[in-house]
């Protein structure tokens, strides 16, 4: 597993002009609002509050770049699909993500977070479509899996893999389940996909 010697919030981009233009590889996390993206990133990095966790869905409105060991980025994209956010904001976020994927050439993995109690939503299916369009290696990360028993996790993972054609990894920010496996996936893909 990758040893984290250093992780810093390197850039917060609210628009295209803020996107990083270096050649470092990027592991990108996307998902609907309130799916637990910030909690997962903090859990993955073993930090309490590097990524800001909010009780208000739709809080993340920027593309956040976390530089790991000075060698690659974890990128947190704005959450999507939250009904109480104004349509104008939803459109702005959608365009921001489209610009990100169309411009960014060094995405080595898209981790698409889904709620393990809900499964993929139509918004997630749209993101899977974008991943397919841009030919991005993709992993479904089923968050909050501590709320399910082992049989439920296995059954749902098999079903969602069958429906989407994308591997599923159950993950719990509370218990740490899936953390080692996610780091192993990240390590493997960083080694396998050289720009």
N, C-alpha and C positions, 0 to 999 in steps of 0.2 A: 504494500500500500504506500502511496506517495506520502512522504514525511513533509509536513507543512512547517517550513522555517519562517516564512514571512507571508502575510496576506494583508493587502491594503486596498481601500476603495480608491482606485486610480483615476476614475472619471465618472461623472454623472452627466449624461447627455439628454437634453430636452428637445433637441432637434438634430437634423442631419449634420450641421456644422460641428456638433460636439462629438460625432463618432470618431473613434480612434482609427488611425490610418496606418498603424504599424503592422508587421507581418507575424505577430505572435498568434498562436492558435487560440481558439475561443470555444469554450464549452458553454452553450447557451441554455438557459432555463426559461420556459414559458408556461403559462397556465392561466386559468380563469382567476378572477379576484377571489380572495379568501380560500384558496386551495392549499395554502401553507408554504408558499415559495420562500419567503424570508426566513421562516422557521427552519426549513430544510437546508437553506444555505448556511445559516448559523450552525446547525447541527453538523453538516458536512465539514465545515471548517473548524469545528470545535470552538466556536466563539459565541459569546452570549448575545451580543447586540451589534455585530458588524453590519448585518442587513437589518434595517428597521422594521420591526413587527408592529402592525397596527390592528386595532380592533375594528377599524373602518375599512371595509373592502374598497378597492380602487385607489388606495393611497399612493402606491408606486406609480408615478407618472413619467418616469424617466428610464433611460437605459443605463444601468449601473454596471461598471466594469470593476471586478475585483482581481487584482494582480496577485498571482500565486507564485511564490519563490522567484519572482522576477522573470518567469519563463512562459507562463500562459495565463489566460483570463477565464474566470467564471463570469458570465454575463447574465444579469437579471433583467428580463424584459418586463414592460408594464403589463399588469394583469388585465384581463378582458372579460366581457360578458356580465358585468354587474349592472343591474337594471337602474339603480338610483343615480348613476352618473349621467350627466347631460349628454344628449346625442352628439353635440358638438365636440365634447371631450372624447367620446368613444371613437368618432371619426378621426380625430387628431391622433389618438393612440394607434389606431389601425394603420393609418398612413405612415406613422413613425416606424412601425414594425415592418411594413412592406419595404420602406426605404432601407431599413437595416439589412434585411435578407437579400435585397437586390444588389446592395453595394458591398456587403461583407463577404470576402473571398476566403476567409480563414476559419469558418465555423467547422469544427471537426465532429461535433455532436450536438444534437438538439435533445435536451431532456424535457419532455412535455409532461407536466404534472397534472394528474387527475385525482379527484377525491375517491378513495377506495370504497366509499359507501354510495357513490353516485355513478361512477364510471365515466366514459367519454361522453361529453355533451356535443351538441351541434357546433358550438364554438371551437371545441377541441378538434372536431373533424375538419373544420376549416383550416386549423393550424397544421393538421396532418397533411392536408392538401397542399399547403404552402411548402411544407418540408419535402413532399414528393416533387413538387415543381422545381425546387432548388437542389434536389438530389442530396438532401442532408441525412446522414445517418441519424436515426431517431430511436429514443428509448422512452416508453411510457413509465412514469414514476408514480405509483399509486400511493398517495400520501395518507397519513392518519390510519395506517393499517393496524395499529394497536387496538383499534375498535372492532376488529374482526378476529374470528378464531382461525386456526390453521386451515381447516377444510374450506372455509369461505374464501380465504386468500388464494388458495390453489384453484378453486373452481372459477373464481372471477378472473384471475390472471389468465387461465386457459381460454376462457370465453373471449376476453378482450383481445388477446393475441390472435385468436381465430378471426375476430371481426375486423381487426385493423391491419393484421399482418406485421405488427410491430411488437417486439419483446416488451414484457411488463416486469417491473421490479417493485415489489411492495416495499414501502419505506415508512418509518416512524421517527419523527423528530424527537419524540418523548423517550422511546426505548432504545433508539439507535439502530433498530433493525433495518437492514439494507444499506447501511453506511459503508461498510467494508466492500460490499458487492458493487456499489456505485463507484467507489474510488478505483476498484479493480477495472471496471469498464472504462473509466476515464483514462487510467494509465495505459490500458491496452490500445485504446484508439489514438491516444497521443503518440504512441510509439509506431502505430501502423500507418497513420496518415500524415505523410510529410508534405508540406506545401511545395 
